[in-house]
């Protein structure tokens, strides 16, 4: 079974979950246009949606997500925050999202 790969409009603050693993994300910065957001090779579901039976994590997209880390796609402008870690890799329009390094705070003396 596969879910349809349709573009979705992602708004800041909206929550999404993987259909194939435990990963959940919240949108920090919305993309400039609708995109196809996937985790583990399957399109994301709304936060409260049940996972369909029969879907499997694609082994090539099993790099995982880390709780509290931000992932971004420079092409679309999308940035998400992982609020629940899981085994799937986040992709945007087929491109793996990049893990963002934490911003350095100025030193205080």
SULWOZI-V31580 format. One line per field, one symbol per residue. ss: DSSP state (A for helix, B for strand, O for the rest). phi: phi as a letter, one per 30 degrees, with the letter a starting at -180 (. if undefined). burial: I if it has 9 or more other C-alpha atoms within 8 Angstrom, else O. Layout:
BEGIN
ss: ???
phi: ???
burial: ???
END
This chain:
BEGIN
ss: OOOOOOOBOOOOOOBBBOOOOOOBBBBBBOOOOOBOBBBOOBBOBBOOOOOOOOOOOOAAAOOOBOOOOBBBBOOOOBBBBBBBOBOOOBBBOOBBOBBOOOOOOOOOO
phi: .bcddcdbcccejdcbbddbadebbbdcbdddbebccbbijcedcdecdddddjdbddedccdibceiccbbbddcjdbbcdcadaddcdbbhicddcdddddddddcc
burial: OOOOOOOOOIOIOOIIIIIIIIIIIIIIIIIOOIIIIIIIIIIIIOOOOOOOOOIOIOOOIIOIIIOOIIIIIOOIIIIIIIIIIIIIIIIIOOOIIOOOOOOOOOOOO
END
